[in-house]
Structures are given as structure tokens and as C-alpha cells.
Amino acid sequence: MALIEWREEYCTGIKGVDYEHEQLIRQINAVHALITDQADKTLVIDSLGEIYGSISAHFALEEQMMQRHHYDHYLEHKADHERLLDDIRDITDEFEKSARLDEPKFKQKLADWFQLHFKTHDSRLHNLAGMRSHDPVSQSTLKTLIQNAKHKLLQRLVQ
């Protein structure tokens, strides 16, 4: 069973943003499945690094879009992005350092991490028709952003 199911309420109407949100849900559900299956800890940490990389790149692109369209809640939204990045780093750190994982608590943290931002900040993007025509980002640019952010997180964990 999936930890998070895609819901229409998650839809912003911005095609690229919605696609990336759906991909993030898939990644979170994959980590959930790894934990449920008691997969190797290194594999789970690597998958959390993928989430961090994806969300970091997504936030950078979303922030660029908000700036381009002079979004009036930009600073508040950006601050929440920074908090979410800190939270996923903390979740990853906690998982790496745990001798015995409190699985239900960990899964709830992961679900809450995703859903709270959607219910508050991203829901405000629904009515911004100007952003719906935002230029798509090339896959190679997105992959580079993701890999750089993931590498940065995993290097931090090694130190």
C-alpha cells in the first residue's frame, strides 16, 4: 500500500509542477516500500538522497517561476522550501543514525513532510494562471540539478 496517494487537491494546474509533485510522491512511496521490506539501509539513504535532490531542484525551479511572475507570497514560500530541505536532511540523518527504526513514526514524518507544504503554500499557486504557461525545463538541466543536490546531501552525511 502506498504511503501517499495522488489527490486532485494536490493539482496546481501548472503542468510541470504537477508532474514533479507526482514524481515526488512516487519517490516517497518507493522509500516507504523499501522501509516496509526492510531493505538495506544504504539503499534507503540513497533513495532519500534522490528525494532531496529532486525536491531541491524542484524548489529552485518553482522559486524561479514565482520570481518571474512576481508572486506576492514568494519570500514566505521560499522560507518554507528551506525548512522542508532542512526537514528532509533531518529525516535522512535520523534514519542513518538509528539503530532501530520506529517505522510508523518515520513513515508519518515522511508523509507529513510532503503533505503540509501542499496544504498551505502550494495550494496558493492554484489560482495563478500566468504561471501555468511557464516554460518547461529540459530533462538534462533537471537531472543535473537533482544529482548535484543529492551529491551535496550524501557528502554531508559521510562527514
Buried (B, 14 or more C-beta within 10 A) or exposed (E): EEBBEBEEEBBBEBEBBBEBBEBBBEBBBBBBBBBEEEBEBEEBBBBBBBBBBBBBBBBBBBBEBBEEBEBEEBEEBBEBBEEBBEBBBEBBBBBBEEEEBEEEEBBEBBBEBBBBBBEEBBEBBBEBEEBBEBEEBEEEEBEEBBBEBBEBBBEEBEE
